[in-house]
Amino acid sequence: MLTARRRFLDRGHFAPIADRLCDLALAQLTHSTPETENRLRTVVDAGCGEGYYLGALQSHLTTRREMEVQYLGIDTSRDACRMAARRYRDVCFAVSDLKDLIPVSDRSVDLLINIFAPRDVAEFTRVLHPSGAVVVVIPQSSHLVELRSTFPLIGIEENKADHVIRRFDPGLRLAHREPLEYALVLDHDAIVDLVGMSPSHRHLTEPLIPGSGPLRVTVAVELLTFHTGVPSFRS
């Protein structure tokens, strides 16, 4: 799953998601308050996998000389953290079950990102600084719909974003909600990797043999930004 994910992401198929995530992160981290000005910022990726999104964010923010940022990626998979650490040398990675513990101090995280990964609202609330934010990326119901109609893949619950928002309230309140949709044309190898990097892969009983020719696939996600209080920045 990890090698398939790295191959697929390295080809830039989900780069628009990473780019928009970086824009939202920059908007949050450059918003100074008396509590955050001239202070080391902490960014945590809860469910970092092999590190693609956190690595993209670290690269994007490195050019911002006016602030200092430290990065931590957390995943339940030891192999994922090892793979991430080999590539992203200036980022720390830790193995932890996200449903149990985010191994950082209370109120110490300025930005927490969570991309297609499990969420623990109580832990998110505990670790988030009062002026911090959580950015969650979740699939819309039309995400990869062409692939899911062709192969026996796991479905996506309807109105998933609304359910997440309700689960986060009242500890974390929605500050910004943004859909992102675009189309990909995937060849045989990309389709195999996309399915191979997903939880659906372990449920397939037959080898994946896509039809001849490329397949047009819809990427449809929502980026949800949450704060502990009143929204304090513009995206």
N, C-alpha and C positions, 0 to 999 in steps of 0.2 A: 504493500500500500504506500509506503513512504517513498520508495524509488519511483513508483508510478506518479505520485503527486509531484515530486521534484521535476521529473521530465515534463509533465504537463504545464506546471507553473513557469518553468524556465522558458517555455515557448511563448510566454506572454499572454496566454488566453484569458487570464483573470487580472491582467495588469490594470484595466480600468477600475476594478474594485480597489486595488492597492492604491492607485492614484487618488481616488476620492477619499479613501481612508486617510491618506497623508494630508490632504487639504483640511479635513475636519480636525485632525490631530494638531496641525499647526495653528489653526484658529483657537483651539483651546489652550495650548501651551504658551502662546505668545500673549494671551490675555493676562496682564499683570494686575495683581491686587497687592495691598500692603503685606499680605501673608506670603505671597509667592515671589515678589520681586527680588532678584539677586539670590534666589534659592535654587539649589540643585533640584531639578525635576526628576520624577520617577515615572517610567512608563512600564506597564506590565501587560504582556500578552497571555491571557488565560486560555490555554488550549493552542499553543503555538505550533504544534506539529513540527515539520522540519525547518521552520523559521522564516518562511518566505515573506509573510506580511510584516513581521517585526523587523526583518532585515531591510525591507523596502522603506519602512518608516525611519529606521536608524540612518540609512543612506540619505534620505530626503532631509532630515533635520540636521545632519552634520554641517550643512552649509549655513545654518543659523548660528552665527558666532556670538549673538547677544545672550544666549542661555546655555546652560550646561545640563545635559540630560543623561541619566543612567537607565539602562534597559534590562528587563528580566523577562525571559520566556519560560512558561510553565506548561508542562504536559504530563499526562499519566504514563506516557511511553518513554522508557529509558532509551530505546533505540532512536526515537524522534529527537530527543534532547541531544544525544551524541551526534547525530547527523547535523543538527542545527549548529552545535558548538564548533564542529570542524570547519564550517563555512563562515560563520559570523563570529569572528574572533573578538570583537569589541562588545559583545553582548553576553550576559550571564544567562544560564539555563538551569532549571531545577525540575526534578521529577516529583510530582505530587498529584494526588487524586483531587481534581477540581471540585468534586462533590463533597469533599471533606475539609480541605484546607488550602488556602493560598498562603504560602510561607513568607509573609511580610508583616510588618508591624501595623497596628491600627492607624488609620487616618494618614497613611504614608504615601499613597499612590496618587499622582496628579492625573494620569490618564491610564485607563484600563481598556484594552481592546479585546474583543471576543468574536472570532470569525468562524462561523459554522462549527461551534464547539459547545459543550455543555455549559450551563450557567447556574451559579449558586448565588441567589440574590442576597442572602444574609452575609456571605463572605465578601461579595462586591461592596456592599454597604459598609462593612467593617473596615476594609482596607482603604477606602476612598477618602482622600483629603476633602475637607469641607468645600474647597473651591475647585475640586477635580471633576472629571467626567468619565463616563463609561460609553464607549462606542461599540455597538453590537451589529454584526452583519448576519442577516438571516435570509434564507431563500423565500421568494414568493411562490405562489402555487404554480406559476407558469415556468419556473426555473427548470431548464433541461427537459421541458415537456416532450419534445420530440424523441429524446433518448428514452424517457420513461414510457412512451407509448410503443417503442420498438422492442425494448428489453424489459424483463421482469425486475424492475428496480423498486426500491422503497419509495412510497409516495410522500407528499408534503401536505401537512395539515392545512386546511383552509383558514384564512385570516390568522396566520401564524403570528404576524407582527402585533395584532391586537391582543392576542393571548400573552405574548411576552410583555407588552406594556402593562397589562393588568397585573401580571405576576410581580413586576418590579415596583408597582405602586403599593404603599406610599413612601417606602424607603428611598426609592430612586424615581424621580419624576422626568417624564419625557420633555426634552428641550428642543429636539430637532428630529424630523422624520423625512427621509429622502429615498425615493425609489431610484433604482438604476437598472436599465434594461438595454441590452444590445444583442446582436446576433454574431455567432461564430460559424465558420464553415470548417468542420473537422474531418481530417483524413482518418484512415483506418487506425494508425498508431495512436493518434490523439484520443479517439473514441475508446480504445482499449485502456489507455492510461486514465482517462476520466472515470470510467467505470471502476477500474482497478484501485483508484485512490479513495473511493467512496465506501461507506458501510455496506452498500448493496453487494459488493464483490463477494463477501463471505457467504452470501445467501444464494449465489448462482450455483446451480448444479451442473450446468453445461458450459464448456469453454465459450467465450464471447467471440462470435464470428460475425462482424458487421457485414452488411450488404456491400456490393461493389460500389465504388464511387464515394465522394464526400457526402457528409450529412450536415445540413444546416440546423444549428441548435440555438435555442434562446437562452441567454443568461439573464435572469431576473432576480434581483436581490433588493433588500431594503437595508439602509443604514440608519440605525436608531441611536441618538445621543441622549444620555440621561445625566442629570445632575442630582445632587442631594438637596438642592433648594431651587430658587428661582433661576431660570436661564440667565447666564451672564456673558454670553458672547454671541456674535453673529457668524453664521457659517457662510 
